[in-house]
Amino acid sequence: MKVEKTFGDTVKKLREEKSLPLREVAEALKIDTSMLGKIEKNNRKPTKQLIERFASFFNVSDKDLTISFLSDTIAYQVMEEEDFSNEVFKVAEEKVKYLKTKKSLNK
């Protein structure tokens, strides 16, 4: 599965590839049509459970959709700090390594 530019873009493309209207997908996912529209426009964030339902419905990897969603979240936050965004990514990567090590030691 090719992840589009944003989570919303990805979901919209998956829906359009199957020629499905918003209403039909929203009904299958048990959400409001307006909510699906907002998700596709990146104006609303899905829950983890909803991401899993999207993956199941479109028969794609929930890992890929989760990565798409999480990368959006990080990108939007870092985007506001353009002057040092590259540094933020480097430090965040190191923190993730540290936190994983710390977590495994606490088990």
Contacts in CASP RR format, 6 or more apart in sequence:
PFRMAT RR
TARGET T0000
AUTHOR 0000-0000-0000
METHOD contacts of the structure
MODEL  1
MKVEKTFGDTVKKLREEKSLPLREVAEALKIDTSMLGKIEKNNRKPTKQL
IERFASFFNVSDKDLTISFLSDTIAYQVMEEEDFSNEVFKVAEEKVKYLK
TKKSLNK
1 60 0 8 1.000
1 61 0 8 1.000
1 64 0 8 1.000
3 10 0 8 1.000
3 64 0 8 1.000
3 67 0 8 1.000
3 68 0 8 1.000
4 10 0 8 1.000
4 12 0 8 1.000
4 13 0 8 1.000
4 68 0 8 1.000
6 42 0 8 1.000
6 68 0 8 1.000
6 72 0 8 1.000
7 39 0 8 1.000
7 42 0 8 1.000
7 46 0 8 1.000
7 65 0 8 1.000
7 68 0 8 1.000
7 69 0 8 1.000
7 72 0 8 1.000
8 39 0 8 1.000
8 40 0 8 1.000
8 41 0 8 1.000
8 42 0 8 1.000
9 40 0 8 1.000
9 42 0 8 1.000
10 65 0 8 1.000
10 68 0 8 1.000
11 36 0 8 1.000
11 39 0 8 1.000
11 40 0 8 1.000
11 54 0 8 1.000
11 65 0 8 1.000
12 40 0 8 1.000
14 54 0 8 1.000
14 58 0 8 1.000
14 60 0 8 1.000
15 22 0 8 1.000
15 25 0 8 1.000
15 40 0 8 1.000
15 58 0 8 1.000
18 58 0 8 1.000
22 33 0 8 1.000
22 36 0 8 1.000
22 37 0 8 1.000
22 40 0 8 1.000
23 33 0 8 1.000
25 36 0 8 1.000
25 57 0 8 1.000
26 32 0 8 1.000
26 33 0 8 1.000
26 35 0 8 1.000
26 36 0 8 1.000
28 57 0 8 1.000
29 36 0 8 1.000
29 50 0 8 1.000
29 53 0 8 1.000
29 54 0 8 1.000
29 57 0 8 1.000
30 53 0 8 1.000
31 50 0 8 1.000
35 44 0 8 1.000
37 43 0 8 1.000
37 44 0 8 1.000
38 44 0 8 1.000
39 45 0 8 1.000
39 46 0 8 1.000
42 72 0 8 1.000
45 69 0 8 1.000
45 73 0 8 1.000
46 54 0 8 1.000
46 69 0 8 1.000
48 66 0 8 1.000
51 62 0 8 1.000
51 65 0 8 1.000
51 66 0 8 1.000
51 69 0 8 1.000
52 62 0 8 1.000
54 60 0 8 1.000
54 62 0 8 1.000
54 65 0 8 1.000
55 61 0 8 1.000
55 62 0 8 1.000
55 64 0 8 1.000
55 65 0 8 1.000
56 62 0 8 1.000
74 92 0 8 1.000
78 85 0 8 1.000
78 88 0 8 1.000
78 89 0 8 1.000
79 85 0 8 1.000
81 88 0 8 1.000
END
